[in-house]
């Protein structure tokens, strides 16, 4: 996405904002999942993993509807 948006002359501050919004949840979940796995906290690992999967499933179902409404 960085190359494509750069070629299209997308404003850099908006690109950074979009990147931060999309990457922050992933980074936080990855750190907490990794930490709970290394500490051997299986309950926290399972709860965080299931939470991430639920959020992904909800977004998977909602995103196509929102995209159809935009078009």
ZAPAFI-463932 format. One record per residue (C-alpha): residue number from 1; residue in three letters; x, y, z. Coordinates in steps of 0.2 Angstrom, whole numbers, plus 5000, padded with zeros to 4 digits. Layout:
BEGIN
<nr NUM	rest ALA	u X	v Y	w Z>
...
This chain:
BEGIN
<nr 1	rest UNK	u 5000	v 5000	w 5000>
<nr 2	rest UNK	u 5014	v 5012	w 5003>
<nr 3	rest UNK	u 5021	v 5011	w 4986>
<nr 4	rest UNK	u 5004	v 5013	w 4978>
<nr 5	rest UNK	u 4998	v 5027	w 4988>
<nr 6	rest UNK	u 5015	v 5036	w 4985>
<nr 7	rest UNK	u 5013	v 5034	w 4967>
<nr 8	rest UNK	u 4995	v 5041	w 4968>
<nr 9	rest UNK	u 5002	v 5056	w 4978>
<nr 10	rest UNK	u 4991	v 5052	w 4994>
<nr 11	rest UNK	u 4995	v 5064	w 5008>
<nr 12	rest UNK	u 5008	v 5057	w 5019>
<nr 13	rest UNK	u 5000	v 5063	w 5036>
<nr 14	rest UNK	u 4984	v 5054	w 5031>
<nr 15	rest UNK	u 4994	v 5038	w 5026>
<nr 16	rest UNK	u 5002	v 5038	w 5043>
<nr 17	rest UNK	u 4986	v 5040	w 5052>
<nr 18	rest UNK	u 4978	v 5026	w 5042>
<nr 19	rest UNK	u 4993	v 5015	w 5045>
<nr 20	rest UNK	u 4993	v 5019	w 5064>
<nr 21	rest UNK	u 4974	v 5015	w 5065>
<nr 22	rest UNK	u 4976	v 4998	w 5056>
<nr 23	rest UNK	u 4992	v 4993	w 5064>
<nr 24	rest UNK	u 4990	v 4997	w 5082>
<nr 25	rest UNK	u 4977	v 4984	w 5086>
<nr 26	rest UNK	u 4987	v 4971	w 5077>
<nr 27	rest UNK	u 5003	v 4976	w 5087>
<nr 28	rest UNK	u 4994	v 4976	w 5104>
<nr 29	rest UNK	u 4986	v 4959	w 5101>
<nr 30	rest UNK	u 5002	v 4951	w 5095>
<nr 31	rest UNK	u 5012	v 4957	w 5110>
<nr 32	rest UNK	u 4999	v 4951	w 5122>
<nr 33	rest UNK	u 4997	v 4935	w 5113>
<nr 34	rest UNK	u 5016	v 4932	w 5113>
<nr 35	rest UNK	u 5018	v 4937	w 5131>
<nr 36	rest UNK	u 5004	v 4926	w 5137>
<nr 37	rest UNK	u 5011	v 4911	w 5127>
<nr 38	rest UNK	u 5028	v 4913	w 5133>
<nr 39	rest UNK	u 5023	v 4915	w 5151>
<nr 40	rest UNK	u 5012	v 4899	w 5150>
<nr 41	rest UNK	u 4996	v 4908	w 5153>
<nr 42	rest UNK	u 4985	v 4897	w 5143>
<nr 43	rest UNK	u 4968	v 4905	w 5149>
<nr 44	rest UNK	u 4974	v 4923	w 5144>
<nr 45	rest UNK	u 4981	v 4916	w 5127>
<nr 46	rest UNK	u 4965	v 4907	w 5123>
<nr 47	rest UNK	u 4954	v 4922	w 5128>
<nr 48	rest UNK	u 4965	v 4935	w 5118>
<nr 49	rest UNK	u 4965	v 4923	w 5103>
<nr 50	rest UNK	u 4946	v 4920	w 5103>
<nr 51	rest UNK	u 4944	v 4939	w 5105>
<nr 52	rest UNK	u 4955	v 4942	w 5090>
<nr 53	rest UNK	u 4946	v 4929	w 5080>
<nr 54	rest UNK	u 4928	v 4936	w 5084>
<nr 55	rest UNK	u 4933	v 4954	w 5079>
<nr 56	rest UNK	u 4940	v 4947	w 5063>
<nr 57	rest UNK	u 4924	v 4937	w 5059>
<nr 58	rest UNK	u 4913	v 4952	w 5063>
<nr 59	rest UNK	u 4924	v 4964	w 5052>
<nr 60	rest UNK	u 4923	v 4950	w 5038>
<nr 61	rest UNK	u 4904	v 4950	w 5039>
<nr 62	rest UNK	u 4902	v 4969	w 5040>
<nr 63	rest UNK	u 4915	v 4975	w 5028>
<nr 64	rest UNK	u 4907	v 4969	w 5012>
<nr 65	rest UNK	u 4890	v 4977	w 5017>
<nr 66	rest UNK	u 4898	v 4993	w 5020>
<nr 67	rest UNK	u 4908	v 4993	w 5003>
<nr 68	rest UNK	u 4892	v 4989	w 4994>
<nr 69	rest UNK	u 4884	v 5004	w 5002>
<nr 70	rest UNK	u 4898	v 5016	w 4997>
<nr 71	rest UNK	u 4897	v 5010	w 4979>
